Amino acid sequence: MGNGAPGPDSSNDDVLQWLTETIGVDPREMPPEEMMQLLQQMAQYTSASAWEQPTEPLRLAAPPKSPQRYTLKVSLDGAKPPIWRRIVVPSDVTLDQFHEVLQAAMGWTNSHLHQFTPGYDPRGRTSEKILTDFDISEGDEGQPEATIRLDAMVTAPKDKLHYWYDFGDSWHHTVVLEKAEPRAADDDHAGCVAGRRACPPEDIGGIHFYSSIFDAAEDSDHPEHEWAREVVTNWGMTREAAATFDVDAHDAAVRRALAGGEALRRFIGDMDAYPAAIRGLFDGLAHEAARYVAGFVDAAGVEEPVEVDPGDAHSATAVIRAFLDHVGDEGVGLTAAGYLRPASVKVLMAELDPERRWVGSSTTEAQTLPLLDAREIITRMGLVRKLRGRLLLTKAGAKLRTDPVGLWWHVARRLPVERPDEGGDAAVFLLLHLAAGGSVDRSMDEEMGMLMAVRGWRLLDSPWHHGPSAWRSFIRNTESVLEWASTGRIYTRGSIELETPAARLLARGAVSIA
């Protein structure tokens, strides 16, 4: 059976089981009108069954005589209210590249299989199959999507291309060419210029369940009420969030998606030039995942030179310099348990938290968490060390405490603070995101989660999806260093001060190869 679809010899029970697994609900429990609508959609879009062999070669148009830029509208079929995106791409992108663009534009996570079918054969019943890498590995016959240009599939306004993502949830998309216009040969600009509503969550159960989930969660008489309410609650879903669309975030994602391939080629050609933390992001990744990560590296402009003004360096290193100055040439004594003595705590907190935002105790270091964290971070950075009951400057600490620019670069080159097994990959992503000018918001948290999933990291202590900011809790030390650069204060009382020129510059210094 192709993709698990029932064949001509399948029993009624086989068909019923396949329908239940495909749409996420037993069709016998659906209202008749919804079942009819579902069957109509499946009749229109279900891919070719295993016993139906394509009989017609793909109709591929010749390349245009001059470079073109396409404007296309991508609609999620069956979505009510409509969910759509308007994107611009070079017409000569290959379909494997266009797949990446569609994932970014819609907001999918590229976690499932996909399939393109031509506009004249949306079900893929009669035309030659367009092969993904997975199809090729399975021995399927057809033409690889990596060899087919977009402008071979759609050439004139109103031409269509169909895109099916996730054969379980069955997200079907219709791509319509709206405009073709000339472009310069070296203009590879791509972007998302408009859209409506957020993409459904992955693995939610398909368009049928998603379209009714909020109504079901709010209606105690709905047959899916308990399940829908549990999903909405545990996944943190709201009607307001579902209605939002951030064009800037989606535009940046599309740009990254198309730039990732070229960025990956540059990285492979000179990987030793990149900081170790960035090189580590690519360890063990397959090509598609590496291309995704390379898009973030490219967006961060890591190849652009970074210069820091002495005044800016002085401000950005104020917290660390104050700590180093307090330790001084002679060092400071520690308690028997290895903490700073109360006198040191009092002096440092008076200087580094003059507004007294820290509401806890400031008499012992063990109870003054911002200062305890700061000492441990500064120790990790190789600027202070413990020896025979005292805290002393290292050679680097002694040299750099009077050199703000040198200290700034020392700190930048030791970010992130966290090791890979402590969430360091998430911290590298934060640095890349800030260096690229990104906002610290839910969208960033979701992208961070996606990158961590691509890297193979999982949070396994709950069967439910974690909140979008789950990984942020692992990288507080790196965030603290960036906040010190932003504020000159050791504690900001819950406000996250990361979207500042000082934090972005330090992030750029951390990931720069120039």
N, C-alpha and C positions, 0 to 999 in steps of 0.2 A: 504494500500500500504506500503510495507516494505521500510523504510527510505525515504518515499515520492515517491517511484518508481511507475510508472503506472502499472495497472493490466490489465488482459485480456479484461475487459469491458471498459477500458479508451477510451475517444474520441481522435481524432487527436489533438484537441486543448489542451487536458490534457497532451498528450505526448510532444507537442511542448513547453508548459509552463514548464514542468519538465526539459526538455533539456536546456532551456534558463536559468533556475535557477541553474542548476547543473554546467554548463560550463561558465556561466557569460556573454554569448553573444547569440543573436538570431541566431540559426543555418542557417536561411535563408539568413543571411548576410555574411556567411563564404564562401570563395572560395571552389569549389567542391573538390579539392584534399585535403584540410585541413579537410573538413567535413568527407570525406571517412576515413582519418587517425584517426579522433576522434572516429568514429563509430567502427572501428576495435579495438581500445584500450578499448572502453566501452564493446564491446562484449567479450573481454578477461578478463576484471577485474571487471565488475559490479557485486555486490553481489547478492545472490540468491533473486529472486522475492518472494513476499509474498505467492504465490500459489505453490511454489516449496518447498516441505518439505524434509529436509535432510533425507537420507535413510541409511547412513553408520556411525557407531561409529568412533570416531577419532582413527587413527592408532598410538598409543603411544608406543614407544620403552621402553624396560626395562632400568633402570639406568645402567650406565657403572660400571664395577667391581671396578674401581679405579677412583679417581678424575681426571677430564680432564679440560684443557683450550682450548677454541675454538678461532680460528681466522676466522672472517666472513667479507664478503664484502656486504655492503648495498648500493644499487643503487636506485636513484629516477627514476622511470619508465617514459620514454618519454622525459627526459631532453636532450636537444641538445644545447651546448656541454654537455657531461655527468656530472652529479653531484653524487658523491659517497663517501663513508667512509669505511675505514678498521678498525675494532674494535676487541679487545680481551676481553673475559669475561670468568668467570668460567662456565663450561657447565651446572651446576645445578641451575643457576638462574631461577626463575619462570618467566612466560611470563609477568606478571604485572611489575616485575623488569626490564625485557628486554625492555618493552615499555618505561620506564624512560630512559634507556640507549640509545635507538634509538632516542628519542626526543633530548637528549643532544648531541649525535654524529652528528645529522643532523643540529641542530640549531633551531628546532621548539620550540614553547612556551607552548606546552601542553594545548592549549586553546580550543581544539575540541575533539570530540569523535574519537575512533579508533577501529580497528578490525584486528585480526590475522586470517589468513586462511592457511591451510597446502599446502605444495608445490605441492602435487598431485591434489589439488582442489583449484586453485587460486581464482576462483569466489565464493567459498563457497556454491556451489549449491547442493552438495550431501552429504557432511560430516557434522557431528555434529558441532553445533556452539560453538565457543570459547567465553565465556562470560566475558565481562567487568563488573565492579561494576554497571555501568548504565544499562546494559542489565539485570542484576539480579534484580535491582530495578523496572524494567519494567515487570518482570515476565517471561522473555524469558527462554527457556529450552536449556540445553547444559552443558558444563563443564567450571567452572570458570578458567580464565587465571591464577589466583593466585595459583591454585593447579597443574598447568602443568609446568614441567621443560622444559627448552630449549632443553636439550639432549633427551627428549622424542619426539621432533618434527624433529630434524635433528641429524643424527648420523654419517654420512660419508661424506667425501669431495664431493662437488657438490650437496648435498642435499639442498633443498630450503624451505624457509618460506616466506609467503607474509604478508605485513603489510600495512593497509589502514588507512590514517590519514585525518581527516576533510572530512566529507561526502559531503560538499558543493564544496570546491575546488578540492576534490578527489586527494589527493597526494598518489599514490601507490608506494610502495617500494618492491623490491625483495632482500631478504637476502639469501646469498649463503655461506654455510660452506666451507671454504678453507682448514682449517687444524685443527686437533684434536691432542693434545699432553698431556702427563701426567703433573700433577701439585701436589704440596704438599697440604695436606688436609687443612692446615691453610693459604694457599695462595689464597686470594680472590681478587687479583689484577685485575683491569679492566682498559681499556683505549682506546683511539682512536690514532692509530699509523700512519695513512695516510688518504688522501682524496683529493678531487678536487672540487673547486668552492664553493661559498657561497650558503646557503639554500635560496630559494625564500622567500620573505616577506609573513607573514601570511595574509590571506584574499585578496590576489592579484587577484584571479579569476581562479586559476588552471594552469596546465602546458601549456595548449594551449595559453592562454593569456600571461603568463610569457615568453614563448619561443619567442614571437614576439614583446614584449613590447618596446624594444629599437629601433628595426627597425620601428615600427609603430610611435614612438615618433619623429623619425628623418625624416620620409617620409610624407610630407604634403599631398600626394595623397592616403595614406593608409586610409581605411574606419574607423579605430579606432584611427586615428592620434590625434584628439583633446583630447579624453579621456586618451590615453596613455601618451601624453605629460603632461597633468595635474597630472596624477598619479606619473610619474617619477619626476616631479618638486616638488610636495608637499611631496612626501615620501623621497626625497633626494637620489634617486636611480642613480647609475652610472654603466657603463659597467665595469669600473675598480674594483669597490667594488664587483660586481657580480662575478668577476673572481678570487677573493681572497679566501684563505683558511688558517686559523691560526691553525695549528695542536696542538700547545701547549694549546690554549684556549679550543679547543674541547676535548682534552685529559683531561684537568682539569675538564671540565663539566661532562664527563663520569664518572670520579672517584667520583665526588660529587654525581652523580645520584645513583650510586650503594652503596655508603657509607651512604646515607641519612637515610635508614631504621634503621640500627644499631645505628646511631647517635641519631635518634629520640627515640629509646628505652632507651638509656642512659639518655637523657634529661628528659623523663617522669619519670624515676626512681629516679632522684635527681634534680628536676627542681629548688628547692630553692637555690641550690648552684650556679646557673647562675646569672650574673648581670641582674638587672631589665630590662635594654634595650633589652637584648636578650630574656628574658621571654616574653616581650611584642610582639616580632615578631610572636609568636605562638598563640596569643590570637585570638580565633574565627576561627582558620583554620581547615578545613577538613583534614583527614589523609594524602591524597595525597599531598596537599599543604604543610602540616607540614613536610612531608618527604623531599620535595624539599628545604625548608628553612633549615632543619637540615643538609643537605649536605654542605651548606655554613658554618654553625657553625663548623662542623667536619673539613672542610678544613682549618679553621683558627687556629686549634690546641688550642682551648680554655682551654683544660685540662692540657696543658704543662706549667710548672712553668716559670715565667718571672722574670728576675733579671736585674736591671739597675745599671750601674757603676756610682759612684758619679760624675766623670768627664762628663759622657754622660748626666746625669741629670742636671748638671750645665749648659751645653750648651743648652739643650732642653728647659730649663725654663728661658733662658736669657731675653726674651722679658717681661715675666710676672714679673720676679724679678726686672727688671729695673723700671717697673711701680710701683711695691710695694715700692721699695726704694725711689722713688720720692715722693710718698704719705707720707711715713715715719710715725714716731710715733705721730707727731702733726697733720697730715692731710694737705690737701691743700684747698684753697678757690675756690669756684665756682662762675660763673657769676650769675646774677639775673635769667637768663633763665636755670640755672642748668648745664652749660657746664664748662669744664676746662678753666681757664683763659689763655689769650695769652702767658703769660710768661711760664706757664707749657707746653703749646703746643710746644713752641720753644725749650725748654730744652729736652723734650721727643723725638721729631722728630729728633733733632740733634744726639741723642744717638741711636735711633732705626732705623733711615733711614739715615745713614751717607753718602751713595752714592747719596742721594736725588733723589731716583727713583720716589717718589711721585711728580708728576708735577703740582698738584693743589696747592691751597693756603695752607700755613702751619702757618697761623697767628691765626686763630680761629678754635676751635675744630669742630664746625658745618660744616666747609668747609674742614676739614682734615679727610676724611672718614675712613682711616685705623686706626687712633687714636681713633676716636669716636667709631668705631666697637670694638676696643680692650678694651676700658673702659667698654662697655656694656657686653662683653664676660666675662671679669674678675669679673664684678659685679655678673653676673649670676653664676659664679663658687664659689661665697660666700667668696671672698677674700677682697673686698672693699664694702663700702656702703655710701650712702648719709645721712647726718644728719645736719640740721640747716645751710644749705648753704656751707657745707664743704664735701669733700670726705675723708673718714677715712678708715683705715684698720679694718677689722673684727678681731675677736680673732684668727681665722685660718690664716688670712693674716699676722698678726703680728708674729705668731709662725713660720710660714713656710717660710718667706722670707729669712731666714738665714739657711734653711734646704732644699737644692736642691732635695735630694732624696724624702723627705716627700712631698715637693711641687709637684714633678713629679707624685707621686702616687695620690695626691689630684686631680690634673688636669686629669689624666687618668680615675679616677673613676667618673669624672663628664662629661665625653664624652658619647654620643654626646651632643653638646651644645643645639641643637634644641629639642623642645618637639615633641611628635608624631604628633600633629596637625599642626606642622610647617615643616613637612618633616623629622622628626626624624628617621623614619624607614629607609629612604634612607641613612641617616648618619650612622646608625648602619651597614647597608650593606657595606658602604665604609670602615668602620673600620674592618669588617670581611674580606673584600677583600684584604686590605693592609696587614693585619695580616697573610693572607695565601700566601703572596708573589705575588699577582696579579698585573698586569699592569693597569695603569690608561689610558684607551684607549676607543675606540668606543665599543669594546666588553664588557667592564665593564659597560659602560653606558646602553647598551642594557639589560644586566643582571639586573642592578639596576631597570630599567623600568619594567622588568618582575616581579621582587620581589615585587615592589610597586603594580603592578596589582594583584598579588596573595594576597597581604595584603588588597586589596579592595580599594586602593587609585586611583583616576582618575583625569586627567587634562581635564576639560570640556569646556574650553573657545574656542575650535576650533573643527570643525568636522573632521579635518585631524589628522593623527598621528603626535605627536610632535616629534621634533628632539630627537635623542638618548640621548642627555645630558640635557634634560629639567629638570629632577629632581635635577641636580647638582646645579642649581640656588637657590634651597631651602636650601642648606646645606653649604653655604659659611662660616659660623662661625666655624663649625667643621673643614673644610678645612684650615681655617686661623690658628687655633691652631696647626694643624699638620705642616703647613708651618713655623710657628714660631720655632717649634722644629727642623725643617730641616735647617733653615737659620740663626736663631738668629736675623732676621730682621722683621719689622712690615709690609713691603710691598715688593712684588716681581715683580711688574710691568708686570703682565700678565702671567709670567711663573709659572706653577703649580709645586711646589716642594714637591711632595708627595711620589715619588718612591725612598726614601732614607732610610738608616738604622734607622735614628732617628725617622722618621715618622712611619715606620713599627713597631718599638719597642713600641712607644707610643700607637699605635693602638692595639698591642697585650696586653698591660697593661689594655687598656679600656675594652677588651672583655674577659680577662683571668678569670678563676674561681680557679686557683691554688693559 
